[in-house]
Amino acid sequence: MLRELHISGLGIIDDLDLHLTPGLTVLTGETGAGKTMITVGLSLAAGARANTQLVAPGSASARVQARFDAPSRWSTEPDDDRDAWTEDGEVILARAVGADGKSTARIGGQLTTASSLARAGTDLIEIHGQHGSLRLLEPTTQTRFLDRFAGRDHQRTVGEYGGTYRRLETLTRALRALEEQVRDREREIDLLRYQVDEIRAVDPHPGETDALRSEEGRLAHGERLAELAGQAEEAIGADGAAAERLASAAHALDAALELDPSASGLQARAGALAAEAVELARDLRAYRESLVLDTGRAEALRARISDLKGLQRKYGAGDDEVLEFLRTATERLDTLSGADERAEELRAEVEELRTTAVDLASRVTSRRSAAAPALGEALTREIEELGMAGATVQIDLHELDDLGPAGAERVEVLLCPGPGQPMLPLAKAASGGELSRVMLACRSVLSDLDDVGTLVFDEVDAGIGGVAGLAVGRRLARLAADRQVVVVTHLPQIACFADLHLRVRKDGGTATVERLDGLERVDELSRMLAGLEASEHGGSHAEELLAEAARSRGATGPPIPADHPPAG
């Protein structure tokens, strides 16, 4: 249950501390006093979307902290997050919304995300806002309600179906895209195949163009190169004269070395030059002889270079770029060529998933069909207790043409407001007050199916009053017998059932909260009844309401202060 709530800088709330108790807590006060901002603060603490407009003018941020008892199942169901969140059997949810748009969330003092805050909040508190009854008109809400009523095993099956359906939709879209792109794919395959074949026919190699151009240059200047090579060879000595003279020098230095060891350097250099001269003469001769004028080779080189340049004009600036284009095009061609195989794989996966989805949908339908009559009967009993005597609720399942996100059928809640009236969808059959009571009936039916410790109702009294208000008050009191219920209300017929009555007032432009007991409570109910806190007749009626609430609870009723003016 919610033990403590602190709010600051939120709307007209400057700084507010609430200490709550088990049972039914009622918040009353004039319109605009700030009652709803308290439920807004709770919603923020439970992970609701933040809005900078909620920050009070002049405040840097709006801050909310809510201290709860940790649910008992948190101690029995292993969860690392929950273990970290809980301390001494309690968990604190905190939220800050800055005027600059930045928002932070904390659980147990640890920074976390809003989604984690919402996950924790789901186990701790359930908030029915001013538009909660309107959401009951949505088919998805009605479907989820029936699924919750059907039990946790059924909900797991629904979750499994939902995951399978989403996967099926994803693969179906992928298959459809492949099939729709067949013509474009074939055109791209033809183009890629032509490009790959053209490059492979020429078969370029890395650096080939530069090498061919170098060879072409040698062939183009063959005569001049041969002449120059001959001159170099002649200068060395075609008969090896230079090598012989260097060898003689080396021999003479050998003799000098015997007489003077310091001549060793010169002797070594002369020997090396003699050996190098022999090799140079041989290499010059080979180079000159290689410079044979070959017009056929020159033409072949020019043709090859032309082919390579033709590829480079289309596919890249050089041999390496052309080869990279070939690699990329080949990979793309392989991918596209394998699209047909992928399509076949997808068809098989889609068929398998559809079979699984149909089976799961059948199980979901079967369980919904079994639970629908029981839910209708349970809701009928509840709304009768809420002052709608003779009204009946029916849950219909409408088969869909194909599988949908929630199964093979659409769930619809029908209401007959009274005997002799037709059974119609809620949107057409229920007035605002009736819709509020149906929403409360739905929550009441679920009370035995979950362990959410705190329920919050904001404006559950919309469109009702009098006897219907008392009926709603009784049901809220019964609902609060085994869990904490917090209600924002304008109806004294509901407020009289409070275990804890809090009045919200706007003082100097900011909201304040005070606990009401005894005479203060009678005066507040009198104000709600007659618009006057000191009304004699309003006070009498307030006492009657408090006595009726006590009788409904099986108690003797609250004591009336001795200084309270006598009734009548």
Protein Blocks (a to p, Z undefined) as FASTA:
>chain_A
ZZbdcdehiajbfbdcddddehjdddeddehilmmmmmmmmmmmnopacdfklpcghiab
dcddddddddfklmmmgcfklmmmpgghiacddddddfkopacddeehiacdfklmmmmm
mmmoccddfklmmmmmpmklmmmmmmmmnojklmmmmmmmmmmmmmmmmmmmmmmmmmmm
mmmmmmmmmmmmmmmmmmmmnopaehklmmmmmmmmmmmmmmmmmmmmmmmmmmnopnom
mmmmmmmmmmmmmmmmmmmmklmmmmmmmmmmmmmmmmmmmmmmmmmmmmcccfklmmmm
mmmmmmmmmmmmmnocbfklmmmmmmmmmmmmmmmmmmmmmmmmmmmmmmmmmmmmmmmm
mmmmmmmmmmmmmmmmmmmmmmmmnopghiacdddddddfbdcfkbjbdcdddddfbghi
acddfklmpcfklmmmmmmmmmmmmmmmcccfbdcdehklgoiahjlmmmmmmmmmmmmm
mcccddddfbfklmmmpfbdcddddeehiacddddehjlmmmmmmmmmnopaklmklmmm
mmmmmmmmmmmnopabjaddfklcceZZ
